[in-house]
Amino acid sequence: MNTIKINYDGIVNYFIDRSTNASAESFNAKIKAFRSQFRGVRNVAFFLFRLTKIYA
């Protein structure tokens, strides 16, 4: 019952708008996969540049 109270707004939002956060979760997974490939990157600006070019 506590889980429903905590997530009540998200649950109601799904039934009102028929929208979920699946696209955001998918994007986060892609960023994690990309970040795992580039461990030890020294140039953060270049890392962010590559990230925007691949997933924009």
Residue pairs with C-beta under 8 A, 6 or more apart in sequence:
4 11
10 21
13 19
14 20
27 55
30 55
31 51
31 55
34 50
34 51
34 54
34 55
38 47
38 50
41 47
